[in-house]
Amino acid sequence: MEKRFNSLKEFYPFYLSEHQNKTSRILHFIGTSCFFVLIIVAILLSTYWILYFVPIVGYGFAWVGHFFYEKNKPATFQYPFYSLASDFILYFDLILGKEKFETTQKQK
């Protein structure tokens, strides 16, 4: 039976365990960066049609990381809100140096 997560605090360690590959982390970082850039550009230029590309770009990079490098199924499918929140937590933890792109665990 698969474990059910009832909080973001409970989910985040699982999220990190599914994001151990350096290339995958870099792709997630690029996708989340593009997410923020597209939102800022759409607002600054009042070109809100750009927002349609936000999930495509954001998830596109992340899913390439999962399917080709992590070789696992994105948690987004089962835990969309926890997964999105965890993407942002990891993103800012990478910027702040709390997490590294290169993990100490063996790469998949």
N, C-alpha and C positions, 0 to 999 in steps of 0.2 A: 504494500500500500504506500502511495506517495505521501510525503509529509505536506501538511497544509500550514501555511503561514498566516498568522492573525495580526501581525503588525509589521511595520517597516523595519523596526529594530530587529525583529526576528528574521526577516527576509534578507536584510543586507549582507550578512555573512555568506548566505547561499549565493547571492548575486555575485559577490567577489570570487567565490569558488568557481563560478561559471565564466569568469573573465580573467584567466591566468595567462593567456597568450599575449606576448608583447605586441604583435601586429594587430591582433584584435583590439587591444586597448587603444592603440594608436588610431585605428579606424573609428572606434567609438568616440574618441576625442575629436577627430575631424568632423564626424557627423554632428556632434553636439555643438561644436564651434559654428558649423554651417547653419544649424538651427537658430542660434542667437543672431548671426549675421543677417540671415534672411528676415527675421522678425524686425530687427533694427532698420534694415533697408526699406522694408515695406512701410514701416511707420514714418520714417524720415521723408520718404519720397511719396507718401500717400498712394502707393501702388499695392493695394491689398490683395490683388490677384496672386502676388508672389507667395502669399501665405499657403496656397495650395501645394507648393513644393516643400514646405517645411517638413511634413511627415515623411515624404519620399526621400529627401536628402538625409534627414536625421536617422531614420530607420534603415535606409539603404546601406550606408556605411557599416552600421552596427550588424546588420544581418549578414553582410559579406564576411565580417569578422567571425560570426558564429558558425556559419555553414562551411567556410573554407579553412579557417584557422583553429577555432575552438572545437569544431566538429560536434557541436551540441545544438539543441533547440533553444531559441531565444525565450527567456522567461516572460517576455512581453505577451505571448499568446495566453498564458495562464494567469499572470499577475500584471496586467497592463499598468496600473497606477503605481504599485510598488516598484515595478521595473523602471518606469519613467523617472520616478523620484530618485531611485538608485543611480540611474544614469547621471543625473545632475549632481548627486553627492560625489560619485566617483570623479566626475569632471572637475569639480572644484577641489577635491582632495588631491588630484593630480597637479593642478595649478599651484596649490599651497604646499606641495611636497609631502603630504600625509600619506599618499600612495605613490608608487613608482610605476612607470610603464613596464619595466622589467621586474617580474616577480621572482621571489626566491624559490617558489615551487617549480618543479620540472615542467617545461613547456610541452604542450600536447602536439 
